[in-house]
């Protein structure tokens, strides 16, 4: 148990190392002005203030600003804004050097700047204008086949659907064609950002589930499952993998059987220390937390099966510092067993992790692989744990950055640069990256 909830021994922090909140002026200048691209000099306008500047640096608005503006004086570099690859440390040396009138100008300028940068964005989600419904494929229903289908599509500025992709199919192929035919009949009113029509990206899931059926697995599936468990317990992973593949061969699988197939794949990957592969199947298992008759009717599978594998999922997320995803997993554990000892341990452990990174910049390594976000290119996604983030060290090609929040969605530019901010009041956000398979990068966050 202790191993599952062990605190990671090391953290990879951005910008070299963690910055203490109070640094001597000489240390700041030494750290931020050590690059040959920077110059260290005293400001001509205020001889008592030291500036670290880069020639030709630009402001957020794109206008030339070779030195830090007066109204952006701060005591620590962490409060200075970052523009592209420029870090600016504006340090107040003597407040008495500025006259009261200049301080008033500084205050008014700062107020204007804050309002211009942090202005709220109003987002209106696209709405279906057709009302077309999807039917359960009749042949699949007769056979007892079920499915969970994950799909993505774009809605352009005119409300038309484009680039439909079935990114994950847990079930039979007949459900894929049903989803595509249904989407091709739909049209939308486009998304609006501050009243302007914009393109939007949709990630959705559709469950095909036969209500009222007794939840269980067929005999041929159960036999293969038991043999898989026996071989796994003996440490014969090759034989266990063979029986798992035989489980995949069972046609017209129910979602109950699909649940155990994902369980087998995750368990085998964990036994072989293939953490990335295991995490993929644990995410699939999380998607299969389906309540067919409402929460009073129970899950489609045993709660213990979900709970134990969600503990494994949390362990991986904590080790990788995927703190936003860890919070989502914690909420799922609360839902399944709020009073369990392990749930309380997760609560305490996660609270400790969040406190550890509070006010500090930490990094997560990302790699774009096959995922639920695209079937034609690499994808990676995570729930954000802070309201600002930075992408850096990109090796490969990013094609699309999607900020998908409770209160709206933004399709961002794919260039590296300074911190990207979550719009005020948009709630929890998931960051989704699309690009070439194998692209790697670092995601930096600073949790306040």
N, C-alpha and C positions, 0 to 999 in steps of 0.2 A: 504493500500500500504506500509505504513511504517513497518507493522508487517512482511510483506514478505521479506523485505530487512534489517531486524534488524541484527546488528552484534551480534554474539554469546557472551553471557556474560562471559563464562569461556572457557579456553583451557586446554587440558591435554598435558603436555609436557613431553618428555622422560627424563630419567636420573634425575628424581626428580624435577628439575626446570630449567628455562632458565639460561644459563651461560652468564654473561656479558663479553664483549670482553676484558676488562682489569681487571684482578683480582689480588689482592695481593698474593704474593707467599705463604704466610701462609694459606690463604683461600683455595687455590688450593690443598695444601697438606692435609688440614683438610678434604676437601670434598672427595678427591680421595684416600686417604690413611687410611680412617677410618675403612675399613673392616679388620677383623683379618687375612684375607688371604694375606694382603699386608704388606710390611715392609717399614719403613722409615729410610733411612740412607744416609750418604754422599757418593758420588761416590769415589772409591779409585783412579780412574784415574784422576778425576778432583774434588778436594776437594771443589771448589767454586760452584759446581753445585749440586743441590738437585734432587734426583730421587724418583719417586714413582714406585715400581716394584712389580711384583708377581713372586715368585720363579718358575722356569720352564716355564716362558712365552715364546711363540714362535713367530717368525716373520711371515709375509705374505707368505714367501717361505717355512715355516715349520722348519727352522733351529733354534736351541736353541739361545735365546737372552735374558738373564736374566735382562739386563738393557737396557734403551733406547740408541740407537746408537747415537754417537756424532753428526752425520750429521742431526739428526732429532730434534735438539734443536728448540723450539718454545716458544713464549711468552705467549700463551694461550693454555689451554688444548683442545679446540675445534679443533685445527689444528693437534694434535697428532692422529696417526692412532689407530683404535680399532681392536684388534685381539681377536676373540671369545668374552669371557666375561671380557677380560683384558682391562682396561683403563690406559693409560700411560701418565703421565704429565712430560714432559722434559722441564725444565725451565732454561734458560740461566741466570746465576747470574752475572757473570762478563766476558765480552768479552775479556778483557785484559789478562785473565788467559790462553788463547790459543795463541800459537805462529802462525805467518803468514803461516808457512808450514802446521801446522795442519788445519788451516782454508781452505787452498787449498785442502787438503785431504777431508775435510768435504764437500766442494762445489762439487768436482768431484764425491764423493760417493752419494751425494744427486741427482746430475744429472743422474747418472746411475740408482738409485732407482726409480726416477720419470719415466724414460723411460721404465723401466721394468714393472711398475704397470699400466701405462696409455697407453701402446702400443695399437695401433688401431687394431681392429678385422675386417677382411674382410669376409663378408657373401654373399653367393649366394643362392637365393631362389630356392626351387624345381620347376621344370618345367614339365608340362604335356607332355608326349611323345606320347600319343595315339590320341589326338584330338577328342575323342568321345564326341558327343553332346547329350543333353538331350531333349526329346520331351515333349510337353504339352500333358498330358493324354487326349485322344480323348473324352472319356465319360465325363470327368470333364469340358472340353471345351464346349461340347454340353449343359451341365447343367448350364453353366455360373459360375462354381466354380473357385475361385481364392485362392491363398495361399502365405504366406511368411514362408519359411522353414529355420531354423537355424540348422546347423549340424557341427560336429567335426570329425576329424579322424587323425590318426598318419601316417606319411610316414617314413619307416625305412631306414636304411643305404643302402639298395639295391633298394629303390624306390617303394617298395610295400606298399599298403594301408592296415592298420589294425585298429581295434577298431572303426568302424563307429558308430556314435551315432546321432540320431535325437534329439536334445536337446530342440527344440521348434517348434511347428507346429501351425501356425495361419491359419487354413483352414481344408480341409478334409483329411482323412487318406490315400486316394489314392496317394497323393503327397509324402508321406513318403516312400512308396514302390518304387516309381519312382526314388527318389533320391538315395536310397540304390542300386538299380539295376544299375544305371548309374555309381556310384562310384566304384562298384565292377569290372567294365570293364576297369578302368583307371590304368595307371602306370606312374611313374614319374622318372625323374632324381633326386637323393636325394639332400638335402641341403648340402652346403659346408661351413665350418668355417675354414678360413685360409688354404683352399685347402683340408681339411679332411672331408670325408663324415660323416654326423651326422643325428640323428633322428630329425624330426620336427613335430610340432603339428599345425593343421589347424582348424580355426574357420571361417566358411563361411555362407553366406545367399543367398538364391535363391528365386526370386520373380516369381510367376506364375500369370501373369496379362493379361487380354484380352484387347488388344489395340482397341481403337475406340468406346468402349461401353460408353453409357451415365452413368455418375456416379450418383448413387442414391441407396436408400434402398427400398426393397419391402414392400408392405402394411402391412403384418403381423409383420414385424420387426419394422416398424414405429409406429404401434399401441402400441406395448410393450415398445418401447422407451419412448413414451409420458407418458404412465402410470408410468414408472420408474421415470421420472423427476417429475411428480406430487407427488408421494409418498415421494421422496427424499426431496422435498420442504416442505412437511408437517412434516418431521422429523420421518416418519414411516419407519425406516431402514429395518425392517424385510420384509415388503411388497415390498420395493424397491428391496431388494435382490431377492425376488421371481420373479419379473419381469425381473431382469437381467438374472437369470437362464433360463427364458423362451426365452430370446433373444439368449442365447447360443444354445437352442434347434432348432433354425432355420437352416435347412440343406442347403448345397451348398452356404454358405455365400460368398459374394464378399468381397474384401479387404476394400471397403468403409463401409460395415456393420461391419467388424471386427474392423475398426477404432473406430466406435461408441461404440462397445462392450467394448473395452479397455478403452475408455473414461468413460463409466458408471462404470466400476470396479474401476478405479482410483478415480473418484469423490466420490463414496460410501466409499472407504477406507479412504479418506481424511476427510469426514464428521464424520467418526467414530474414527478419530485420530489414525488410524493404518498406521503409517508412512512407515514402512518397506514394507508392502503389497502395499501401494499406489505407492511407488518408483518402485517396480517391474513392475506395469502396466504402469507407466510413461515411463519406459525404453522401453517397448513394443511399446508404442505410438511413441517414438522417432524413433524406427526401421521402423515404417510405414510412415515416411516422404518420400514418393515415388513420383517421377515425372514420370508419365507414358509416356509422349511424350517429354521429355526433360524439362528443367526449364522454357522454354517459354510456354509450354503447361499447366503449373500449377500442383499443388498437386492433389492427389486423393481425398482429403477432404478439407474443408474450412481452410484457413490459420489461421483464428482467433481461431479455435478449437485447432490447434497445439500450437499456440503462448501462449494462456492462461495457458495451462497445462505445457508447458515448463517453464513458470514462477514459477509454483508450484515445478517443478523438481529442478530448480535452488535453490529455498528456502531450500529444504531438503539437497542438496549438500553443501550449504554454512553452514548450521547448523552442519552438520557432518564433516566439513572440508575436504570434497572430492573435493579438489581444482582443480585437473586435470579434473575431470568430469564436474565441474562447468565451466571451460574454454571451454569445448566442447559444453555445453549447451549455453553459451554466444555466441559462434560462430553460433549456429543454430538460435538464436534470431536475430542476425545481418542479417542473410540470409533472414529471414522472414520479418523483419521490421526494417531496420537499423536506421531510423530516429525517431522511436517511443520513447516517453518519458520514458516508462518502460525499453526499451533497454538501453537508456543512464543511467538510474538509476542502472541497473545491471552492466554496464561497470564501473561506479564509485565505486559501492559497492565492486565488485570483486577486483578492483585495490587497494582498501583500505585493503581488507583481505590479499592480496599478500604482501603488504607493511608491514602489521602487523607481518607476520610470517617470513619476510626476515631475514636471518641469524640466525634463531631460529629453534630449533627442536620441532616439534609438532607431535601428535599421532592421529591415526584413529583406532577405534575399528572395527574389522572385524569378521564376522561369516559366516561359510560355510553352505549354505542352497541350496535348489533346485534352479537351475539357468540355463542360456543358455549355460553354460560351460560344463555341464555333466548331463546325465540322470541316471547315475549309482552311483554317489557319490556327495558329497557337493562341491560347487564351489563359488568363489567370485572373483570379478575383479574390478579394478579401473584404471583410467588414472593417471600416476604419474605426480606430479607437480615439481619434482626435479630430479637431476641426480644421487642421492644416496638415499638408503633407508635401513631400518633395520627391521627385523621381530623378535618379542620377545613375551614372555608370552603366548606361544602356549599351549592351553589346548585341547587335542585331538590328531589327527594324520594328518599331511600333507603328501601327496603322491607325489605331483608334483608342482613346482614353474615355471611358464612360464613368461618370459620377452619378450613380443611381440612388437617390435618397427617398425617404418617406414623403418629403414635401416637394420633390421635383427632380429633374434630370438635366445634366449638362454633358454635351459631347465636346471634349476639350482638345486643344491643340496637342500634337504628339511630340513637341520639342522639349528638351530638358530645360530647366530654368529654376526660378525661385519658388518659394512656397505657393501652393495652390490652396485656396480657401474654400471651405464648405459654406455656401450661402447661409446667412443667419436665419434661424427658424426652420431649417429643412430637416431636422431630426437625424435619425440614424442613416448612414450612407454606406453603400458598397462600391468599392472601386473595382472596375473591370478593365483589363488591358487586353487588346487584340493586336496580333502582329505575326511575324514569321515564327514558325516552330523553332524552339531552342533559344529564342531571344532571352537574355538575362538582364537584370537590372536590380537596383536597390531602391526600396521604398523607405523613406525616413519620415518619422512622425514625432511630434512633440506634444505630449499630453499635459495640459495645464491643470 
